[in-house]
Amino acid sequence: MNFAEENVSGSDYSEHGEAFQIFNSELLKIKKYFEETQNLGIKKDRELVQTHCELVIIALHIYLEEYLKNVIKYASENDDDLTEKYFQEYKKGDAQTQKEVKIKLLESEVSFSKNAYKLKRIFHHFFGIEFFPNQETEKVILDFNLVRNILIHTNNKPDKNYIDQINCKRIVYNDGKNFRINLINDFMIKVMLKLAKLSVHLQQKISMHYILKKNSPNSEKYRMILENMGNAIIGIFDVVMEDSEEPSIY
C-alpha cells in the first residue's frame, strides 16, 4: 500500500508497515509448514504430532515477540516526546539513561505476564489503542503465551499455578504423575487465526494513528483499504478451518 500521495509514508509509518509484512510472511510460512506436515501421515503418531505442535508454538512466539519489539522500537525512535513521557510516568528510575538504552528498556515491556498489562500500557501510550481487538483474542493469545512458557520452562510438566491460568481447559490433562498440555489441532488452528487477527488489528489501528496524525483528507478511504487488506489476510487463515468456522474450544 502506498500512502506517499497523502504524505503519510514517513519512516514512522513505513517501518511499522514493514514489520507487519514480515510478521505476516512468517505466519504464512508457519501455516504452510503446519498444513504440509499434517499431510505427511503423522496424525497416527500422537507423540510426533505433539512434538510438531510444540515446535510450531515456539516458532510463532519468537516471531510475535520480534514483531512487537520492532513496533515499539520504531515508535520510540520516531517520537522522543512520548518516549520521555513514558519514562517519566512509568520508569522514572531510568529516565536519565541514553536513548539507545531507553529503546532496549521499552522493548523489554513486551511481556504477556499479568494479563499483558505492560503491552496494553505501552500500546495505549504510543498509539492510543487497545492492544487486543476483543476478549476472545486476548484469552487465546494469553493461553498461547502460557503454553510457550510451559514448554520452555517446565518441559511440559506445568504446576498448578500454570494450570489455573489457562483458559482453554481442553488442552490440559493429567498423565497420572504430572499435568500435561495436549496441543490439539483445534487449539493450534485457533492460535494461528488469532495471531493473524491481532496483527491485522494492530496494523490497522497504528496505520490510522499515523494517517490521522498527518491530517489526511482521505482518511476514511484509507480506513476502508486497511480493512479490506485485513479481511484478506484473515481470510487466508480461515482456509485452515473446517467449513471456515473457528473451533469452539473455549
C-alpha positions in Angstrom: 0.0 0.0 0.0 1.4 3.4 -1.0 0.4 6.4 1.1 3.0 8.7 -0.5 0.4 10.9 -2.3 -1.1 11.6 1.1 2.3 12.4 2.7 1.9 9.7 5.3 4.7 7.5 4.1 7.4 8.7 6.5 9.7 6.4 8.4 7.2 6.1 11.3 4.5 4.5 9.2 6.7 2.6 6.7 8.8 0.9 9.3 5.7 -0.3 11.1 4.3 -1.5 7.8 7.5 -3.4 7.1 7.4 -5.1 10.5 3.7 -6.1 9.9 4.6 -7.6 6.5 7.5 -9.6 7.8 5.4 -11.0 10.7 2.5 -12.0 8.4 5.0 -13.6 6.0 6.3 -15.6 8.9 2.8 -16.5 10.0 2.0 -17.8 6.5 5.3 -19.8 6.4 4.3 -21.5 9.7 0.8 -22.1 8.4 2.1 -23.8 5.3 4.6 -25.8 7.4 1.8 -26.9 9.7 -0.5 -28.0 6.9 2.2 -29.8 5.0 3.5 -31.7 8.0 -0.1 -32.6 8.9 -0.4 -34.2 5.5 2.6 -36.4 5.9 0.8 -39.1 7.9 2.0 -38.1 11.3 -1.5 -38.0 12.7 -1.3 -41.7 13.7 1.7 -40.9 15.9 0.4 -38.8 18.8 3.9 -38.1 20.2 5.1 -36.9 16.9 2.1 -34.7 16.5 2.7 -33.2 19.9 6.4 -32.5 19.2 5.5 -30.9 15.8 2.9 -28.6 17.5 5.4 -27.7 20.3 7.9 -26.5 17.7 5.2 -24.5 15.9 4.2 -22.8 19.2 7.8 -21.9 20.0 8.5 -20.5 16.5 5.3 -18.5 16.5 6.2 -16.9 19.8 9.6 -15.9 18.5 8.1 -14.2 15.5 5.4 -12.4 17.6 7.9 -11.2 20.1 10.2 -9.8 17.4 7.3 -8.1 15.7 6.1 -6.4 18.8 9.6 -5.3 19.8 10.1 -3.8 16.4 6.8 -1.9 16.6 7.8 -0.4 19.9 11.3 0.3 18.8 10.1 2.3 15.7 7.5 4.2 17.8 10.1 5.3 20.4 12.7 6.2 17.7 10.3 8.5 16.0 8.7 10.2 19.0 11.2 11.4 21.6 8.4 13.3 23.5 6.3 10.3 24.0 9.3 8.2 24.9 10.3 10.8 27.6 6.8 10.9 28.9 6.6 7.1 29.2 9.8 7.1 31.3 8.6 9.9 33.5 5.3 8.2 34.2 6.3 4.6 34.4 10.0 4.2 34.6 11.4 7.2 36.5 14.4 5.3 37.7 15.7 5.0 34.1 14.6 8.5 32.9 18.1 9.8 32.6 19.6 6.9 30.6 20.7 7.3 27.0 18.2 6.9 24.2 19.6 3.6 22.9 19.3 2.2 26.4 15.7 3.5 26.7 14.7 1.8 23.5 16.0 -1.5 24.8 14.1 -1.0 28.1 10.9 -0.3 26.1 11.4 -3.4 24.1 11.6 -5.3 27.4 8.0 -4.2 28.0 7.0 -6.9 25.5 5.6 -9.2 28.2 2.3 -11.2 28.5 2.6 -11.7 32.2 -0.2 -10.4 34.4 -2.6 -10.4 31.5 -0.1 -8.4 29.3 -0.6 -5.2 31.3 2.7 -3.8 30.1 1.9 -4.4 26.4 -1.6 -2.8 27.0 0.0 0.2 28.7 2.7 0.9 26.1 0.5 0.5 23.0 -2.1 2.8 24.6 0.7 5.3 25.4 2.3 5.5 22.0 -0.8 4.9 19.7 -3.8 5.5 21.9 -5.2 2.0 21.1 -6.3 -1.2 22.8 -3.7 -3.9 22.4 -6.2 -6.8 21.9 -9.1 -6.4 19.4 -11.5 -8.4 21.7 -11.7 -10.6 24.8 -11.6 -13.9 22.9 -8.4 -13.0 21.1 -6.9 -11.9 24.4 -7.8 -15.3 26.0 -6.3 -17.3 23.2 -3.1 -15.2 22.9 -2.6 -15.4 26.7 -3.0 -19.2 26.6 -0.6 -19.3 23.7 2.0 -17.5 25.7 1.4 -19.7 28.8 1.8 -22.8 26.7 5.1 -21.5 25.3 6.3 -20.8 28.8 5.3 -24.2 30.0 7.2 -25.9 27.1 10.3 -23.7 27.6 10.5 -23.6 31.4 8.9 -26.9 32.6 9.4 -29.3 29.6 5.6 -29.7 29.5 5.2 -30.5 33.2 3.4 -27.5 34.5 2.5 -27.0 38.1 -0.9 -26.0 39.4 -0.1 -22.3 39.1 0.3 -22.6 35.3 -2.8 -24.8 35.0 -5.0 -22.3 36.9 -4.1 -19.6 34.5 -5.1 -21.5 31.3 -8.4 -20.5 29.9 -8.7 -23.5 27.5 -9.0 -26.4 29.9 -9.4 -28.9 26.9 -5.7 -28.8 26.3 -4.9 -29.9 29.9 -4.7 -33.5 31.1 -3.0 -35.5 33.9 -0.9 -38.5 32.9 -1.0 -39.9 36.4 2.1 -38.2 37.5 2.1 -34.7 36.1 -0.2 -32.2 34.4 0.5 -32.1 30.7 -0.5 -29.8 27.7 -2.1 -31.7 24.8 -1.8 -29.5 21.8 -4.9 -30.5 20.0 -5.4 -29.4 16.4 -8.3 -27.1 17.2 -6.1 -25.1 19.6 -3.3 -24.8 17.1 -5.7 -23.5 14.4 -7.2 -21.1 16.9 -3.8 -19.7 17.8 -2.8 -19.1 14.2 -6.0 -17.3 13.4 -6.0 -15.1 16.5 -2.3 -14.2 15.8 -3.4 -13.1 12.4 -6.3 -11.1 13.8 -4.1 -9.5 16.4 -1.5 -8.4 13.8 -4.2 -7.0 11.5 -5.9 -5.2 14.4 -2.6 -3.6 15.4 -1.6 -2.6 11.9 -5.0 -1.1 11.1 -5.0 0.9 14.3 -1.4 2.0 14.1 -1.8 3.0 10.4 -4.9 5.1 11.2 -3.0 6.7 14.0 -0.3 8.0 11.6 -2.8 8.8 8.9 -4.9 10.9 11.3 -1.7 12.4 12.7 -0.9 13.7 9.2 -4.4 15.2 8.8 -5.1 13.2 5.6 -8.3 14.4 3.9 -8.8 10.8 2.6 -8.5 9.1 6.0 -11.9 7.3 5.6 -10.8 5.9 2.2 -7.6 4.5 3.7 -9.5 3.1 6.6 -11.5 1.1 4.1 -8.4 0.0 2.3 -6.8 -1.2 5.5 -10.0 -3.0 6.5 -10.1 -4.8 3.2 -6.4 -5.8 3.4 -7.0 -7.1 6.9 -10.0 -9.2 5.8 -7.9 -10.7 3.0 -5.1 -11.7 5.4 -7.5 -13.2 7.9 -9.3 -15.0 5.1 -6.1 -16.8 4.3 -6.0 -18.3 7.8 -9.7 -19.1 7.7 -8.9 -21.6 5.0 -7.4 -24.0 7.6 -10.8 -24.1 9.3 -13.2 -26.8 8.5 -16.2 -25.2 7.0 -14.5 -21.8 7.5 -15.5 -21.8 11.2 -13.4 -21.3 14.2 -13.1 -24.3 16.5 -15.3 -23.8 19.6 -12.9 -24.9 22.3 -13.4 -22.1 24.9 
